[in-house]
Amino acid sequence: MYKWLQMSELDRELAYNPKKAVSDHEKFQNLATKNASSFRRKTRNKFLDICYGKGLKQKLDIFIPNNPINCPVQVYFHGGYWVSRDKSDHSHLAKPPITNKIMHVSVNYDLCPDVSLDRIVEEAIESIEWIYNNISLYGGDKNNINLIGHSAGAHLVAMALTKNFHTSSTFINSAALISGIYRPEITMYLSVNEKIRLSKNIAQVTNVFNYHLSTKTKILVIVGEHEPKEWRELSIEYVDWLKKNNVKTKLFIAKGLNHFTIVKSLADPESILSNKLINLANR
């Protein structure tokens, strides 16, 4: 029996609902939105709200370093348990890459309950295909695309790595999955499912472990030291699964960070985390 089924409702919320686990999460999210807005306003080399599909939120932002010539491309999928947050809350995460000659793409996708989770996965894949087909027009290297996802975004990246793309999957140079949830069925037992509205069928369709890895690239799995033990175990389980699939991967425990401060660290050009992502892109 799965661990979360044996827990009390309160303990399950504290273990698997990051907003319940971090009481002052709003402070960090509000600061992120403020910093993102300031960065977007001050940054000149940008293209905002580019459509990559027919969904209302199927748009992305591209932040470009000076004099881009075949730059590595970093693609970021935000978290929010598939029900909240926006690319506009994370624009400032582009600062470390663009100062290191790496293009940064921030992806939006439609949210539950407006669409179902399986559709969100399809949108994430559509965004990657669009980037591959179009990023060279902006000075990016379509054969050096580096996927990054936080929380629910990490799940979307994990699902994308199981996809057989129409083009060669070798264009995905690396993937960084940060504080991810890889078994969506857990949410069926949480209060957040009032918005996600996840069914048993869609939970299985979007369960990473029900697939084979199609893209065996460099994969870095990151989780915060100060996240609940049960949440950290989700990343450990994913790493073990990758190793069984003969994928070279590393698990990095981010010292002193929780589910929300880890995002703040990603925006800091001097942080260990942002530099790890830069090193992944610079193959």
Backbone as CSV, one residue per row, in Angstrom:
resi,resn,N_x,N_y,N_z,CA_x,CA_y,CA_z,C_x,C_y,C_z
1,MET,0.850,-1.200,0.000,0.000,0.000,0.000,0.881,1.244,0.000
2,TYR,0.468,2.244,-0.795,1.236,3.476,-0.850,1.223,4.206,0.489
3,LYS,2.326,4.863,0.768,2.527,5.514,2.056,1.440,6.543,2.344
4,TRP,1.061,7.328,1.336,0.117,8.419,1.577,-1.279,7.914,1.937
5,LEU,-1.593,6.673,1.581,-2.905,6.122,1.917,-3.003,5.769,3.398
6,GLN,-1.853,5.592,4.029,-1.825,5.199,5.435,-1.744,6.391,6.381
7,MET,-1.656,7.594,5.823,-1.473,8.792,6.640,-2.814,9.430,6.975
8,SER,-2.841,10.188,8.059,-4.031,10.967,8.378,-4.162,12.103,7.373
9,GLU,-5.337,12.680,7.282,-5.569,13.767,6.328,-4.630,14.942,6.600
10,LEU,-4.446,15.301,7.864,-3.572,16.414,8.216,-2.122,16.120,7.856
11,ASP,-1.647,14.939,8.219,-0.263,14.584,7.923,-0.014,14.519,6.416
12,ARG,-1.008,14.054,5.684,-0.875,13.964,4.226,-0.766,15.357,3.606
13,GLU,-1.547,16.292,4.105,-1.480,17.671,3.597,-0.112,18.288,3.883
14,LEU,0.398,18.072,5.090,1.691,18.634,5.464,2.830,18.002,4.668
15,ALA,2.671,16.753,4.281,3.723,16.045,3.561,3.715,16.341,2.071
16,TYR,2.509,16.479,1.473,2.410,16.519,0.016,1.758,17.781,-0.540
17,ASN,1.438,18.722,0.306,0.901,20.005,-0.158,1.869,21.096,0.293
18,PRO,2.782,21.539,-0.588,3.835,22.482,-0.172,3.318,23.752,0.515
19,LYS,2.155,24.233,0.114,1.629,25.441,0.742,1.240,25.191,2.197
20,LYS,0.883,23.973,2.509,0.571,23.614,3.895,1.850,23.418,4.696
21,ALA,2.899,22.933,4.020,4.160,22.639,4.705,4.953,23.907,5.017
22,VAL,4.784,24.949,4.190,5.528,26.213,4.376,4.506,27.306,4.675
23,SER,4.382,27.673,5.945,3.316,28.581,6.373,3.441,29.978,5.769
24,ASP,4.689,30.423,5.489,4.871,31.771,4.943,5.161,31.743,3.443
25,HIS,4.584,30.759,2.746,4.845,30.624,1.311,4.412,31.846,0.518
26,GLU,3.345,32.531,0.978,2.847,33.700,0.245,3.896,34.794,0.171
27,LYS,4.695,34.930,1.213,5.755,35.941,1.225,6.732,35.695,0.088
28,PHE,7.130,34.468,-0.091,8.104,34.148,-1.139,7.480,34.236,-2.531
29,GLN,6.226,33.834,-2.654,5.575,33.913,-3.954,5.314,35.356,-4.370
30,ASN,4.908,36.183,-3.416,4.683,37.600,-3.721,5.988,38.304,-4.093
31,LEU,7.060,37.947,-3.408,8.371,38.526,-3.725,8.812,38.097,-5.124
32,ALA,8.568,36.840,-5.462,8.930,36.343,-6.791,8.175,37.109,-7.871
33,THR,6.882,37.316,-7.668,6.075,38.050,-8.650,6.580,39.477,-8.808
34,LYS,6.942,40.106,-7.697,7.462,41.474,-7.732,8.803,41.536,-8.470
35,ASN,9.700,40.621,-8.146,11.020,40.607,-8.790,10.911,40.276,-10.273
36,ALA,9.982,39.388,-10.613,9.777,39.018,-12.012,9.284,40.212,-12.810
37,SER,8.343,40.959,-12.240,7.806,42.137,-12.919,8.888,43.187,-13.149
38,SER,9.720,43.408,-12.137,10.808,44.379,-12.246,11.810,43.951,-13.319
39,PHE,12.154,42.673,-13.325,13.115,42.174,-14.314,12.562,42.315,-15.728
40,ARG,11.305,41.982,-15.910,10.674,42.056,-17.230,10.642,43.500,-17.733
41,ARG,10.394,44.423,-16.807,10.308,45.838,-17.165,11.663,46.391,-17.579
42,LYS,12.726,45.939,-16.928,14.064,46.485,-17.172,14.790,45.799,-18.333
43,THR,14.369,44.598,-18.679,15.074,43.832,-19.692,14.581,44.193,-21.090
44,ARG,15.515,44.545,-21.965,15.144,44.954,-23.321,15.050,43.786,-24.289
45,ASN,15.986,42.866,-24.198,16.041,41.777,-25.175,15.063,40.676,-24.799
46,LYS,13.813,40.868,-25.178,12.773,39.914,-24.809,11.653,39.897,-25.849
47,PHE,11.008,38.766,-25.932,9.813,38.589,-26.742,8.779,37.929,-25.847
48,LEU,7.666,38.625,-25.609,6.689,38.164,-24.627,5.409,37.650,-25.288
49,ASP,4.801,36.689,-24.636,3.481,36.169,-25.011,3.421,35.650,-26.443
50,ILE,4.406,34.855,-26.800,4.413,34.218,-28.114,3.536,32.964,-28.053
51,CYS,2.594,32.848,-28.962,1.694,31.695,-28.979,2.402,30.464,-29.543
52,TYR,2.245,29.342,-28.878,2.793,28.089,-29.395,1.702,27.035,-29.587
53,GLY,0.449,27.413,-29.329,-0.665,26.483,-29.477,-1.984,27.222,-29.416
54,LYS,-3.075,26.488,-29.430,-4.407,27.093,-29.498,-5.019,27.378,-28.128
55,GLY,-4.438,26.852,-27.064,-4.967,27.083,-25.722,-4.828,28.537,-25.301
56,LEU,-5.714,28.986,-24.417,-5.703,30.382,-23.981,-4.381,30.780,-23.336
57,LYS,-3.779,29.863,-22.608,-2.528,30.168,-21.917,-1.307,29.567,-22.614
58,GLN,-1.461,29.051,-23.802,-0.336,28.460,-24.508,0.546,29.552,-25.113
59,LYS,1.294,30.199,-24.228,2.183,31.293,-24.620,3.509,31.142,-23.892
60,LEU,4.531,31.718,-24.451,5.846,31.658,-23.820,6.578,32.985,-23.982
61,ASP,7.533,33.212,-23.093,8.396,34.392,-23.141,9.816,33.952,-23.449
62,ILE,10.517,34.740,-24.269,11.902,34.446,-24.607,12.776,35.608,-24.154
63,PHE,13.766,35.317,-23.334,14.731,36.315,-22.865,16.080,35.974,-23.497
64,ILE,16.665,36.980,-24.141,17.813,36.739,-25.016,19.062,37.459,-24.517
65,PRO,20.194,36.761,-24.486,21.455,37.426,-24.124,21.905,38.363,-25.234
66,ASN,22.857,39.232,-24.942,23.379,40.146,-25.957,24.069,39.372,-27.069
67,ASN,23.859,39.812,-28.286,24.492,39.220,-29.469,24.361,37.706,-29.518
68,PRO,23.128,37.212,-29.550,22.930,35.753,-29.543,23.317,35.107,-30.868
69,ILE,24.187,34.128,-30.800,24.580,33.364,-31.985,24.612,31.892,-31.584
70,ASN,23.575,31.168,-31.998,23.509,29.743,-31.705,23.683,29.456,-30.207
71,CYS,22.943,30.195,-29.381,23.058,30.074,-27.919,22.387,28.803,-27.401
72,PRO,22.916,28.227,-26.324,22.168,27.179,-25.621,20.826,27.743,-25.169
73,VAL,19.832,26.894,-25.046,18.480,27.333,-24.704,18.018,26.646,-23.425
74,GLN,17.576,27.445,-22.477,17.049,26.944,-21.211,15.534,27.143,-21.233
75,VAL,14.779,26.083,-20.977,13.316,26.139,-21.035,12.753,25.836,-19.648
76,TYR,11.967,26.766,-19.107,11.490,26.648,-17.727,9.975,26.449,-17.661
77,PHE,9.565,25.421,-16.916,8.151,25.148,-16.647,7.872,25.404,-15.167
78,HIS,6.992,26.355,-14.894,6.722,26.747,-13.506,5.866,25.712,-12.784
79,GLY,5.870,25.819,-11.460,5.038,24.977,-10.620,3.731,25.657,-10.267
80,GLY,3.029,25.082,-9.278,1.739,25.607,-8.856,0.671,24.531,-8.821
81,TYR,1.124,23.273,-8.721,0.242,22.108,-8.649,-0.746,22.051,-9.810
82,TRP,-0.353,22.538,-10.970,-1.138,22.529,-12.215,-2.406,23.383,-12.111
83,VAL,-2.540,24.188,-11.043,-3.759,24.986,-10.871,-3.468,26.485,-10.729
84,SER,-2.204,26.856,-10.544,-1.909,28.262,-10.272,-0.520,28.656,-10.749
85,ARG,-0.191,29.918,-10.543,1.068,30.553,-10.936,1.123,30.744,-12.454
86,ASP,2.150,31.478,-12.875,2.203,31.946,-14.258,3.651,32.197,-14.633
87,LYS,3.960,32.166,-15.912,5.316,32.479,-16.358,5.728,33.881,-15.925
88,SER,4.758,34.790,-15.825,5.073,36.163,-15.431,5.516,36.273,-13.982
89,ASP,5.329,35.204,-13.196,5.809,35.172,-11.808,7.255,34.701,-11.719
90,HIS,7.853,34.334,-12.865,9.173,33.700,-12.846,10.163,34.300,-13.841
91,SER,9.847,35.455,-14.407,10.708,36.058,-15.430,12.128,36.279,-14.934
92,HIS,12.274,36.599,-13.653,13.595,36.913,-13.109,14.535,35.712,-13.078
93,LEU,13.993,34.518,-13.271,14.859,33.344,-13.348,15.709,33.361,-14.616
94,ALA,15.411,34.284,-15.522,16.197,34.411,-16.755,17.521,35.127,-16.531
95,LYS,17.670,35.813,-15.408,18.888,36.614,-15.198,20.172,35.790,-15.224
96,PRO,20.268,34.690,-14.443,21.511,33.910,-14.482,21.858,33.382,-15.879
97,PRO,20.915,32.777,-16.613,21.300,32.267,-17.933,21.695,33.342,-18.930
98,ILE,20.913,34.426,-19.031,21.233,35.400,-20.089,22.546,36.126,-19.813
99,THR,22.933,36.232,-18.542,24.236,36.830,-18.249,25.376,35.859,-18.549
100,ASN,25.012,34.619,-18.866,26.001,33.604,-19.229,25.796,33.113,-20.665
101,LYS,25.228,33.984,-21.500,25.068,33.706,-22.931,24.163,32.504,-23.202
102,ILE,23.162,32.325,-22.336,22.188,31.248,-22.514,20.798,31.867,-22.651
103,MET,20.076,31.473,-23.668,18.714,31.955,-23.880,17.780,31.290,-22.872
104,HIS,16.788,32.040,-22.401,15.842,31.515,-21.413,14.423,31.638,-21.946
105,VAL,13.712,30.528,-21.952,12.321,30.498,-22.388,11.445,30.087,-21.213
106,SER,10.445,30.891,-20.903,9.529,30.597,-19.803,8.165,30.248,-20.381
107,VAL,7.673,29.069,-20.041,6.483,28.510,-20.693,5.251,28.611,-19.800
108,ASN,4.160,29.092,-20.378,2.853,29.018,-19.745,2.073,27.856,-20.329
109,TYR,1.111,27.389,-19.585,0.234,26.317,-20.046,-1.120,26.499,-19.374
110,ASP,-2.154,25.969,-19.984,-3.481,26.052,-19.382,-3.504,25.285,-18.063
111,LEU,-4.389,25.710,-17.175,-4.408,25.168,-15.812,-5.694,24.407,-15.531
112,CYS,-5.610,23.477,-14.601,-6.795,22.798,-14.088,-7.590,23.803,-13.243
113,PRO,-8.901,23.758,-13.228,-9.747,22.760,-13.880,-10.198,23.139,-15.291
114,ASP,-9.642,24.225,-15.859,-10.049,24.627,-17.208,-9.727,23.541,-18.232
115,VAL,-8.622,22.842,-18.004,-8.265,21.676,-18.820,-7.834,20.566,-17.871
116,SER,-7.804,19.355,-18.366,-7.383,18.216,-17.541,-5.865,18.076,-17.585
117,LEU,-5.319,17.326,-16.638,-3.869,17.206,-16.506,-3.229,16.570,-17.737
118,ASP,-3.886,15.618,-18.347,-3.305,15.012,-19.548,-3.169,16.015,-20.676
119,ARG,-4.092,16.975,-20.735,-3.986,18.034,-21.748,-2.816,18.967,-21.433
120,ILE,-2.569,19.235,-20.167,-1.433,20.070,-19.788,-0.126,19.411,-20.222
121,VAL,-0.032,18.102,-20.051,1.155,17.374,-20.502,1.328,17.535,-22.008
122,GLU,0.239,17.428,-22.755,0.307,17.601,-24.208,0.787,19.009,-24.569
123,GLU,0.332,20.013,-23.816,0.744,21.390,-24.085,2.238,21.577,-23.830
124,ALA,2.738,20.962,-22.774,4.173,21.061,-22.488,4.984,20.486,-23.645
125,ILE,4.539,19.355,-24.170,5.231,18.730,-25.295,5.131,19.610,-26.538
126,GLU,3.974,20.220,-26.753,3.800,21.127,-27.889,4.739,22.318,-27.786
127,SER,4.960,22.808,-26.571,5.858,23.958,-26.397,7.286,23.580,-26.769
128,ILE,7.710,22.384,-26.390,9.073,21.933,-26.700,9.242,21.775,-28.206
129,GLU,8.225,21.222,-28.862,8.288,21.069,-30.315,8.343,22.426,-30.999
130,TRP,7.559,23.398,-30.491,7.586,24.747,-31.069,8.962,25.367,-30.911
131,ILE,9.539,25.219,-29.731,10.867,25.793,-29.473,11.902,25.173,-30.412
132,TYR,11.855,23.866,-30.570,12.804,23.208,-31.480,12.670,23.764,-32.901
133,ASN,11.441,23.966,-33.355,11.200,24.401,-34.735,11.428,25.884,-34.971
134,ASN,11.455,26.692,-33.885,11.469,28.143,-34.079,12.589,28.895,-33.373
135,ILE,13.262,28.285,-32.423,14.181,29.044,-31.573,15.381,29.578,-32.337
136,SER,15.754,28.947,-33.435,16.892,29.439,-34.223,16.613,30.819,-34.794
137,LEU,15.347,31.171,-34.971,14.985,32.501,-35.470,15.370,33.597,-34.479
138,TYR,15.552,33.225,-33.216,15.895,34.178,-32.165,17.372,34.085,-31.766
139,GLY,18.110,33.212,-32.431,19.530,33.062,-32.129,19.851,31.900,-31.228
140,GLY,18.854,31.025,-30.986,19.081,29.874,-30.117,19.508,28.639,-30.892
141,ASP,20.193,27.746,-30.217,20.647,26.492,-30.804,19.576,25.430,-30.564
142,LYS,18.865,25.038,-31.597,17.769,24.079,-31.445,18.264,22.697,-31.039
143,ASN,19.548,22.446,-31.192,20.106,21.155,-30.810,20.759,21.181,-29.435
144,ASN,20.513,22.264,-28.692,21.000,22.358,-27.312,19.895,22.971,-26.449
145,ILE,18.839,22.185,-26.271,17.699,22.614,-25.468,17.767,21.925,-24.111
146,ASN,17.627,22.729,-23.050,17.798,22.254,-21.677,16.511,22.509,-20.898
147,LEU,15.841,21.446,-20.501,14.546,21.546,-19.838,14.707,21.681,-18.331
148,ILE,13.918,22.578,-17.751,13.924,22.779,-16.301,12.478,22.852,-15.824
149,GLY,12.158,22.138,-14.775,10.819,22.216,-14.219,10.860,22.216,-12.706
150,HIS,9.992,23.013,-12.111,9.893,23.059,-10.654,8.520,22.547,-10.221
151,SER,8.493,21.632,-9.271,7.258,21.121,-8.685,6.385,20.466,-9.760
152,ALA,5.195,21.007,-10.031,4.359,20.461,-11.101,5.063,20.572,-12.442
153,GLY,5.900,21.594,-12.601,6.675,21.743,-13.826,7.687,20.627,-14.005
154,ALA,8.220,20.114,-12.895,9.145,18.982,-12.972,8.418,17.742,-13.483
155,HIS,7.171,17.575,-13.077,6.365,16.465,-13.595,6.208,16.589,-15.109
156,LEU,5.957,17.803,-15.600,5.779,18.007,-17.043,7.061,17.677,-17.796
157,VAL,8.206,18.048,-17.240,9.482,17.717,-17.872,9.688,16.204,-17.869
158,ALA,9.380,15.563,-16.747,9.528,14.110,-16.656,8.661,13.409,-17.696
159,MET,7.453,13.889,-17.895,6.580,13.308,-18.908,7.130,13.564,-20.311
160,ALA,7.684,14.743,-20.532,8.252,15.071,-21.845,9.411,14.139,-22.196
161,LEU,10.156,13.720,-21.192,11.287,12.833,-21.431,10.845,11.427,-21.836
162,THR,9.557,11.115,-21.664,9.039,9.818,-22.100,8.432,9.900,-23.498
163,LYS,8.460,11.080,-24.095,7.814,11.319,-25.379,8.750,11.017,-26.552
164,ASN,8.214,10.322,-27.550,8.939,10.146,-28.809,8.616,11.341,-29.707
165,PHE,9.524,12.300,-29.753,9.294,13.491,-30.556,9.392,13.165,-32.038
166,HIS,8.726,13.980,-32.853,8.740,13.772,-34.305,10.166,13.902,-34.843
167,THR,10.931,14.778,-34.213,12.332,14.948,-34.597,13.193,14.107,-33.665
168,SER,14.466,14.064,-33.929,15.377,13.313,-33.058,15.354,13.892,-31.649
169,SER,15.290,13.004,-30.652,15.237,13.466,-29.259,16.596,13.930,-28.749
170,THR,17.617,13.831,-29.584,18.952,14.243,-29.137,19.069,15.746,-28.972
171,PHE,18.055,16.504,-29.391,18.118,17.962,-29.225,17.980,18.349,-27.759
172,ILE,17.489,17.458,-26.912,17.391,17.746,-25.481,18.747,17.431,-24.855
173,ASN,19.486,18.488,-24.570,20.844,18.344,-24.044,20.853,17.944,-22.574
174,SER,19.891,18.457,-21.803,19.841,18.143,-20.373,18.454,18.408,-19.831
175,ALA,18.215,17.897,-18.629,16.959,18.166,-17.928,17.256,18.293,-16.445
176,ALA,16.663,19.298,-15.831,16.781,19.495,-14.385,15.373,19.478,-13.799
177,LEU,15.131,18.548,-12.911,13.809,18.394,-12.306,13.915,18.752,-10.830
178,ILE,13.203,19.798,-10.446,13.384,20.402,-9.140,12.129,20.239,-8.272
179,SER,12.289,19.565,-7.133,11.198,19.412,-6.159,9.919,18.919,-6.815
180,GLY,10.051,17.896,-7.632,8.927,17.443,-8.434,7.978,16.481,-7.743
181,ILE,6.783,16.401,-8.333,5.819,15.365,-7.968,5.650,14.497,-9.206
182,TYR,5.916,13.210,-9.068,5.931,12.314,-10.224,4.799,11.295,-10.206
183,ARG,4.042,11.267,-9.111,2.862,10.404,-9.008,1.634,11.285,-8.765
184,PRO,1.001,11.764,-9.828,-0.150,12.667,-9.660,-1.276,12.094,-8.818
185,GLU,-1.387,10.753,-8.745,-2.500,10.166,-7.999,-2.506,10.579,-6.530
186,ILE,-1.363,11.006,-6.016,-1.303,11.480,-4.627,-2.290,12.620,-4.413
187,THR,-2.421,13.481,-5.428,-3.257,14.672,-5.273,-4.738,14.326,-5.136
188,MET,-5.118,13.123,-5.528,-6.511,12.719,-5.387,-6.921,12.657,-3.922
189,TYR,-5.923,12.614,-3.021,-6.185,12.505,-1.591,-5.852,13.804,-0.854
190,LEU,-5.706,14.900,-1.631,-5.378,16.205,-1.051,-6.474,17.217,-1.347
191,SER,-6.530,18.281,-0.571,-7.542,19.318,-0.764,-7.406,20.011,-2.119
192,VAL,-6.199,20.045,-2.673,-5.978,20.722,-3.945,-6.717,20.035,-5.094
193,ASN,-7.138,18.801,-4.892,-7.847,18.094,-5.959,-9.232,18.669,-6.216
194,GLU,-9.695,19.548,-5.341,-10.943,20.256,-5.616,-10.813,21.082,-6.885
195,LYS,-9.575,21.519,-7.178,-9.314,22.291,-8.395,-8.742,21.421,-9.518
196,ILE,-7.872,20.486,-9.153,-7.266,19.637,-10.183,-8.312,18.718,-10.809
197,ARG,-9.187,18.161,-9.965,-10.257,17.255,-10.395,-9.684,16.047,-11.142
198,LEU,-8.676,15.468,-10.559,-7.989,14.346,-11.180,-8.795,13.060,-11.018
199,SER,-8.991,12.365,-12.111,-9.665,11.073,-12.078,-8.633,9.957,-12.002
200,LYS,-9.086,8.749,-11.667,-8.170,7.616,-11.594,-7.540,7.347,-12.952
201,ASN,-8.319,7.488,-14.001,-7.815,7.230,-15.342,-6.716,8.212,-15.730
202,ILE,-6.961,9.507,-15.527,-5.969,10.516,-15.894,-4.747,10.432,-14.984
203,ALA,-4.955,10.021,-13.734,-3.826,9.822,-12.825,-2.876,8.777,-13.378
204,GLN,-3.403,7.734,-13.974,-2.571,6.691,-14.551,-1.938,7.135,-15.866
205,VAL,-2.686,7.864,-16.668,-2.173,8.359,-17.956,-1.014,9.321,-17.748
206,THR,-1.011,10.029,-16.636,0.019,11.042,-16.375,1.034,10.601,-15.328
207,ASN,1.051,9.302,-15.034,2.014,8.753,-14.077,3.307,8.431,-14.821
208,VAL,4.370,9.138,-14.494,5.659,8.984,-15.169,6.122,7.533,-15.182
209,PHE,5.873,6.821,-14.091,6.395,5.470,-13.924,5.693,4.434,-14.803
210,ASN,4.641,4.846,-15.484,3.942,3.940,-16.398,4.530,3.950,-17.805
211,TYR,5.622,4.689,-17.999,6.210,4.849,-19.322,7.676,4.435,-19.324
212,HIS,8.212,4.360,-20.522,9.639,4.152,-20.699,10.279,5.484,-21.065
213,LEU,11.496,5.678,-20.650,12.204,6.908,-20.970,12.624,6.879,-22.434
214,SER,12.208,7.888,-23.196,12.571,7.969,-24.612,13.830,8.795,-24.827
215,THR,14.042,9.767,-23.953,15.177,10.669,-24.090,16.146,10.424,-22.948
216,LYS,17.250,9.766,-23.234,18.241,9.471,-22.201,19.352,10.521,-22.286
217,THR,19.116,11.632,-21.617,20.041,12.752,-21.632,20.591,12.975,-20.228
218,LYS,21.367,14.036,-20.041,21.859,14.375,-18.706,20.671,14.829,-17.847
219,ILE,20.494,14.180,-16.717,19.364,14.528,-15.854,19.865,14.811,-14.441
220,LEU,19.498,15.980,-13.942,19.813,16.375,-12.576,18.506,16.514,-11.812
221,VAL,18.385,15.799,-10.702,17.192,15.869,-9.862,17.562,16.616,-8.586
222,ILE,16.795,17.652,-8.290,17.087,18.533,-7.154,15.879,18.571,-6.222
223,VAL,16.143,18.576,-4.920,15.069,18.737,-3.945,15.637,19.477,-2.738
224,GLY,14.800,20.281,-2.100,15.249,21.077,-0.965,15.443,20.273,0.306
225,GLU,16.499,20.578,1.036,16.776,19.898,2.301,15.632,20.076,3.291
226,HIS,14.983,21.249,3.274,13.948,21.561,4.247,12.538,21.283,3.745
227,GLU,12.432,20.444,2.722,11.112,19.989,2.303,10.726,18.785,3.160
228,PRO,9.441,18.486,3.274,9.040,17.326,4.072,9.720,16.054,3.578
229,LYS,9.996,15.156,4.509,10.674,13.905,4.190,9.953,13.161,3.075
230,GLU,8.634,13.122,3.144,7.855,12.397,2.145,7.998,13.026,0.763
231,TRP,8.108,14.355,0.723,8.269,15.033,-0.566,9.656,14.764,-1.144
232,ARG,10.669,14.737,-0.294,12.016,14.403,-0.761,12.055,12.979,-1.320
233,GLU,11.276,12.098,-0.708,11.266,10.703,-1.151,10.730,10.551,-2.571
234,LEU,9.897,11.501,-3.014,9.397,11.463,-4.388,10.553,11.601,-5.377
235,SER,11.490,12.491,-5.082,12.660,12.681,-5.949,13.590,11.478,-5.887
236,ILE,13.746,10.923,-4.701,14.608,9.744,-4.543,14.049,8.577,-5.350
237,GLU,12.732,8.398,-5.295,12.097,7.322,-6.059,12.309,7.533,-7.559
238,TYR,12.197,8.774,-8.014,12.379,9.071,-9.432,13.817,8.783,-9.865
239,VAL,14.766,9.164,-9.049,16.178,8.894,-9.354,16.428,7.392,-9.452
240,ASP,15.873,6.634,-8.522,16.035,5.179,-8.558,15.450,4.601,-9.847
241,TRP,14.317,5.135,-10.267,13.674,4.679,-11.504,14.538,5.005,-12.724
242,LEU,15.129,6.189,-12.726,16.016,6.572,-13.825,17.209,5.626,-13.919
243,LYS,17.768,5.294,-12.776,18.929,4.402,-12.767,18.571,3.016,-13.283
244,LYS,17.363,2.574,-12.970,16.915,1.278,-13.485,16.735,1.325,-14.992
245,ASN,16.510,2.542,-15.524,16.401,2.739,-16.965,17.766,3.024,-17.600
246,ASN,18.819,2.766,-16.822,20.201,2.953,-17.300,20.488,4.396,-17.713
247,VAL,19.930,5.331,-16.955,20.164,6.748,-17.202,21.127,7.282,-16.154
248,LYS,22.160,7.961,-16.621,23.079,8.589,-15.681,22.408,9.818,-15.093
249,THR,22.276,9.829,-13.795,21.588,10.931,-13.134,22.208,11.199,-11.779
250,LYS,21.941,12.385,-11.265,22.436,12.762,-9.948,21.300,13.375,-9.136
251,LEU,21.310,13.094,-7.846,20.373,13.717,-6.919,21.142,14.751,-6.115
252,PHE,20.633,15.977,-6.118,21.274,17.055,-5.360,20.305,17.560,-4.305
253,ILE,20.708,17.499,-3.056,19.921,18.037,-1.950,20.350,19.482,-1.725
254,ALA,19.440,20.409,-1.964,19.750,21.838,-1.839,19.705,22.240,-0.363
255,LYS,20.867,22.469,0.193,21.004,22.761,1.623,20.231,24.020,2.032
256,GLY,19.483,23.891,3.117,18.816,25.037,3.727,17.620,25.575,2.972
257,LEU,17.166,24.889,1.923,16.089,25.426,1.089,14.813,24.591,1.206
258,ASN,13.672,25.284,1.078,12.389,24.598,1.042,11.769,24.755,-0.345
259,HIS,10.518,24.415,-0.466,9.873,24.365,-1.779,9.806,25.730,-2.465
260,PHE,9.823,26.803,-1.679,9.659,28.138,-2.240,10.967,28.923,-2.270
261,THR,11.814,28.743,-1.272,13.107,29.427,-1.292,14.017,28.856,-2.382
262,ILE,13.724,27.646,-2.823,14.528,27.041,-3.874,14.350,27.815,-5.189
263,VAL,13.155,28.359,-5.410,12.908,29.176,-6.605,13.675,30.489,-6.506
264,LYS,13.704,31.061,-5.321,14.475,32.293,-5.109,15.942,32.056,-5.428
265,SER,16.454,30.903,-5.056,17.848,30.569,-5.318,18.128,30.450,-6.815
266,LEU,17.159,29.956,-7.576,17.334,29.797,-9.019,17.510,31.132,-9.726
267,ALA,17.000,32.208,-9.121,17.100,33.536,-9.719,18.381,34.264,-9.350
268,ASP,19.158,33.689,-8.452,20.391,34.318,-7.971,21.578,33.847,-8.813
269,PRO,22.207,34.747,-9.572,23.330,34.345,-10.434,24.511,33.757,-9.673
270,GLU,24.591,34.024,-8.364,25.709,33.529,-7.566,25.393,32.215,-6.844
271,SER,24.164,31.732,-6.952,23.788,30.546,-6.187,24.355,29.273,-6.801
272,ILE,24.496,28.271,-5.957,24.965,26.963,-6.423,23.986,26.385,-7.443
273,LEU,22.678,26.557,-7.194,21.672,25.969,-8.078,21.702,26.572,-9.471
274,SER,21.714,27.902,-9.553,21.710,28.531,-10.878,22.961,28.170,-11.656
275,ASN,24.067,28.037,-10.972,25.312,27.664,-11.649,25.304,26.204,-12.103
276,LYS,24.615,25.343,-11.369,24.482,23.963,-11.813,23.697,23.899,-13.124
277,LEU,22.665,24.715,-13.233,21.860,24.722,-14.452,22.632,25.313,-15.622
278,ILE,23.439,26.321,-15.357,24.274,26.913,-16.398,25.290,25.894,-16.909
279,ASN,25.868,25.151,-15.995,26.858,24.127,-16.372,26.224,23.018,-17.206
280,LEU,24.969,22.688,-16.918,24.281,21.672,-17.713,24.120,22.122,-19.166
281,ALA,23.797,23.399,-19.345,23.558,23.918,-20.698,24.845,24.064,-21.491
282,ASN,25.928,24.359,-20.811,27.224,24.543,-21.488,27.910,23.197,-21.677
283,ARG,27.414,22.439,-22.632,27.909,21.070,-22.837,29.310,21.089,-23.459
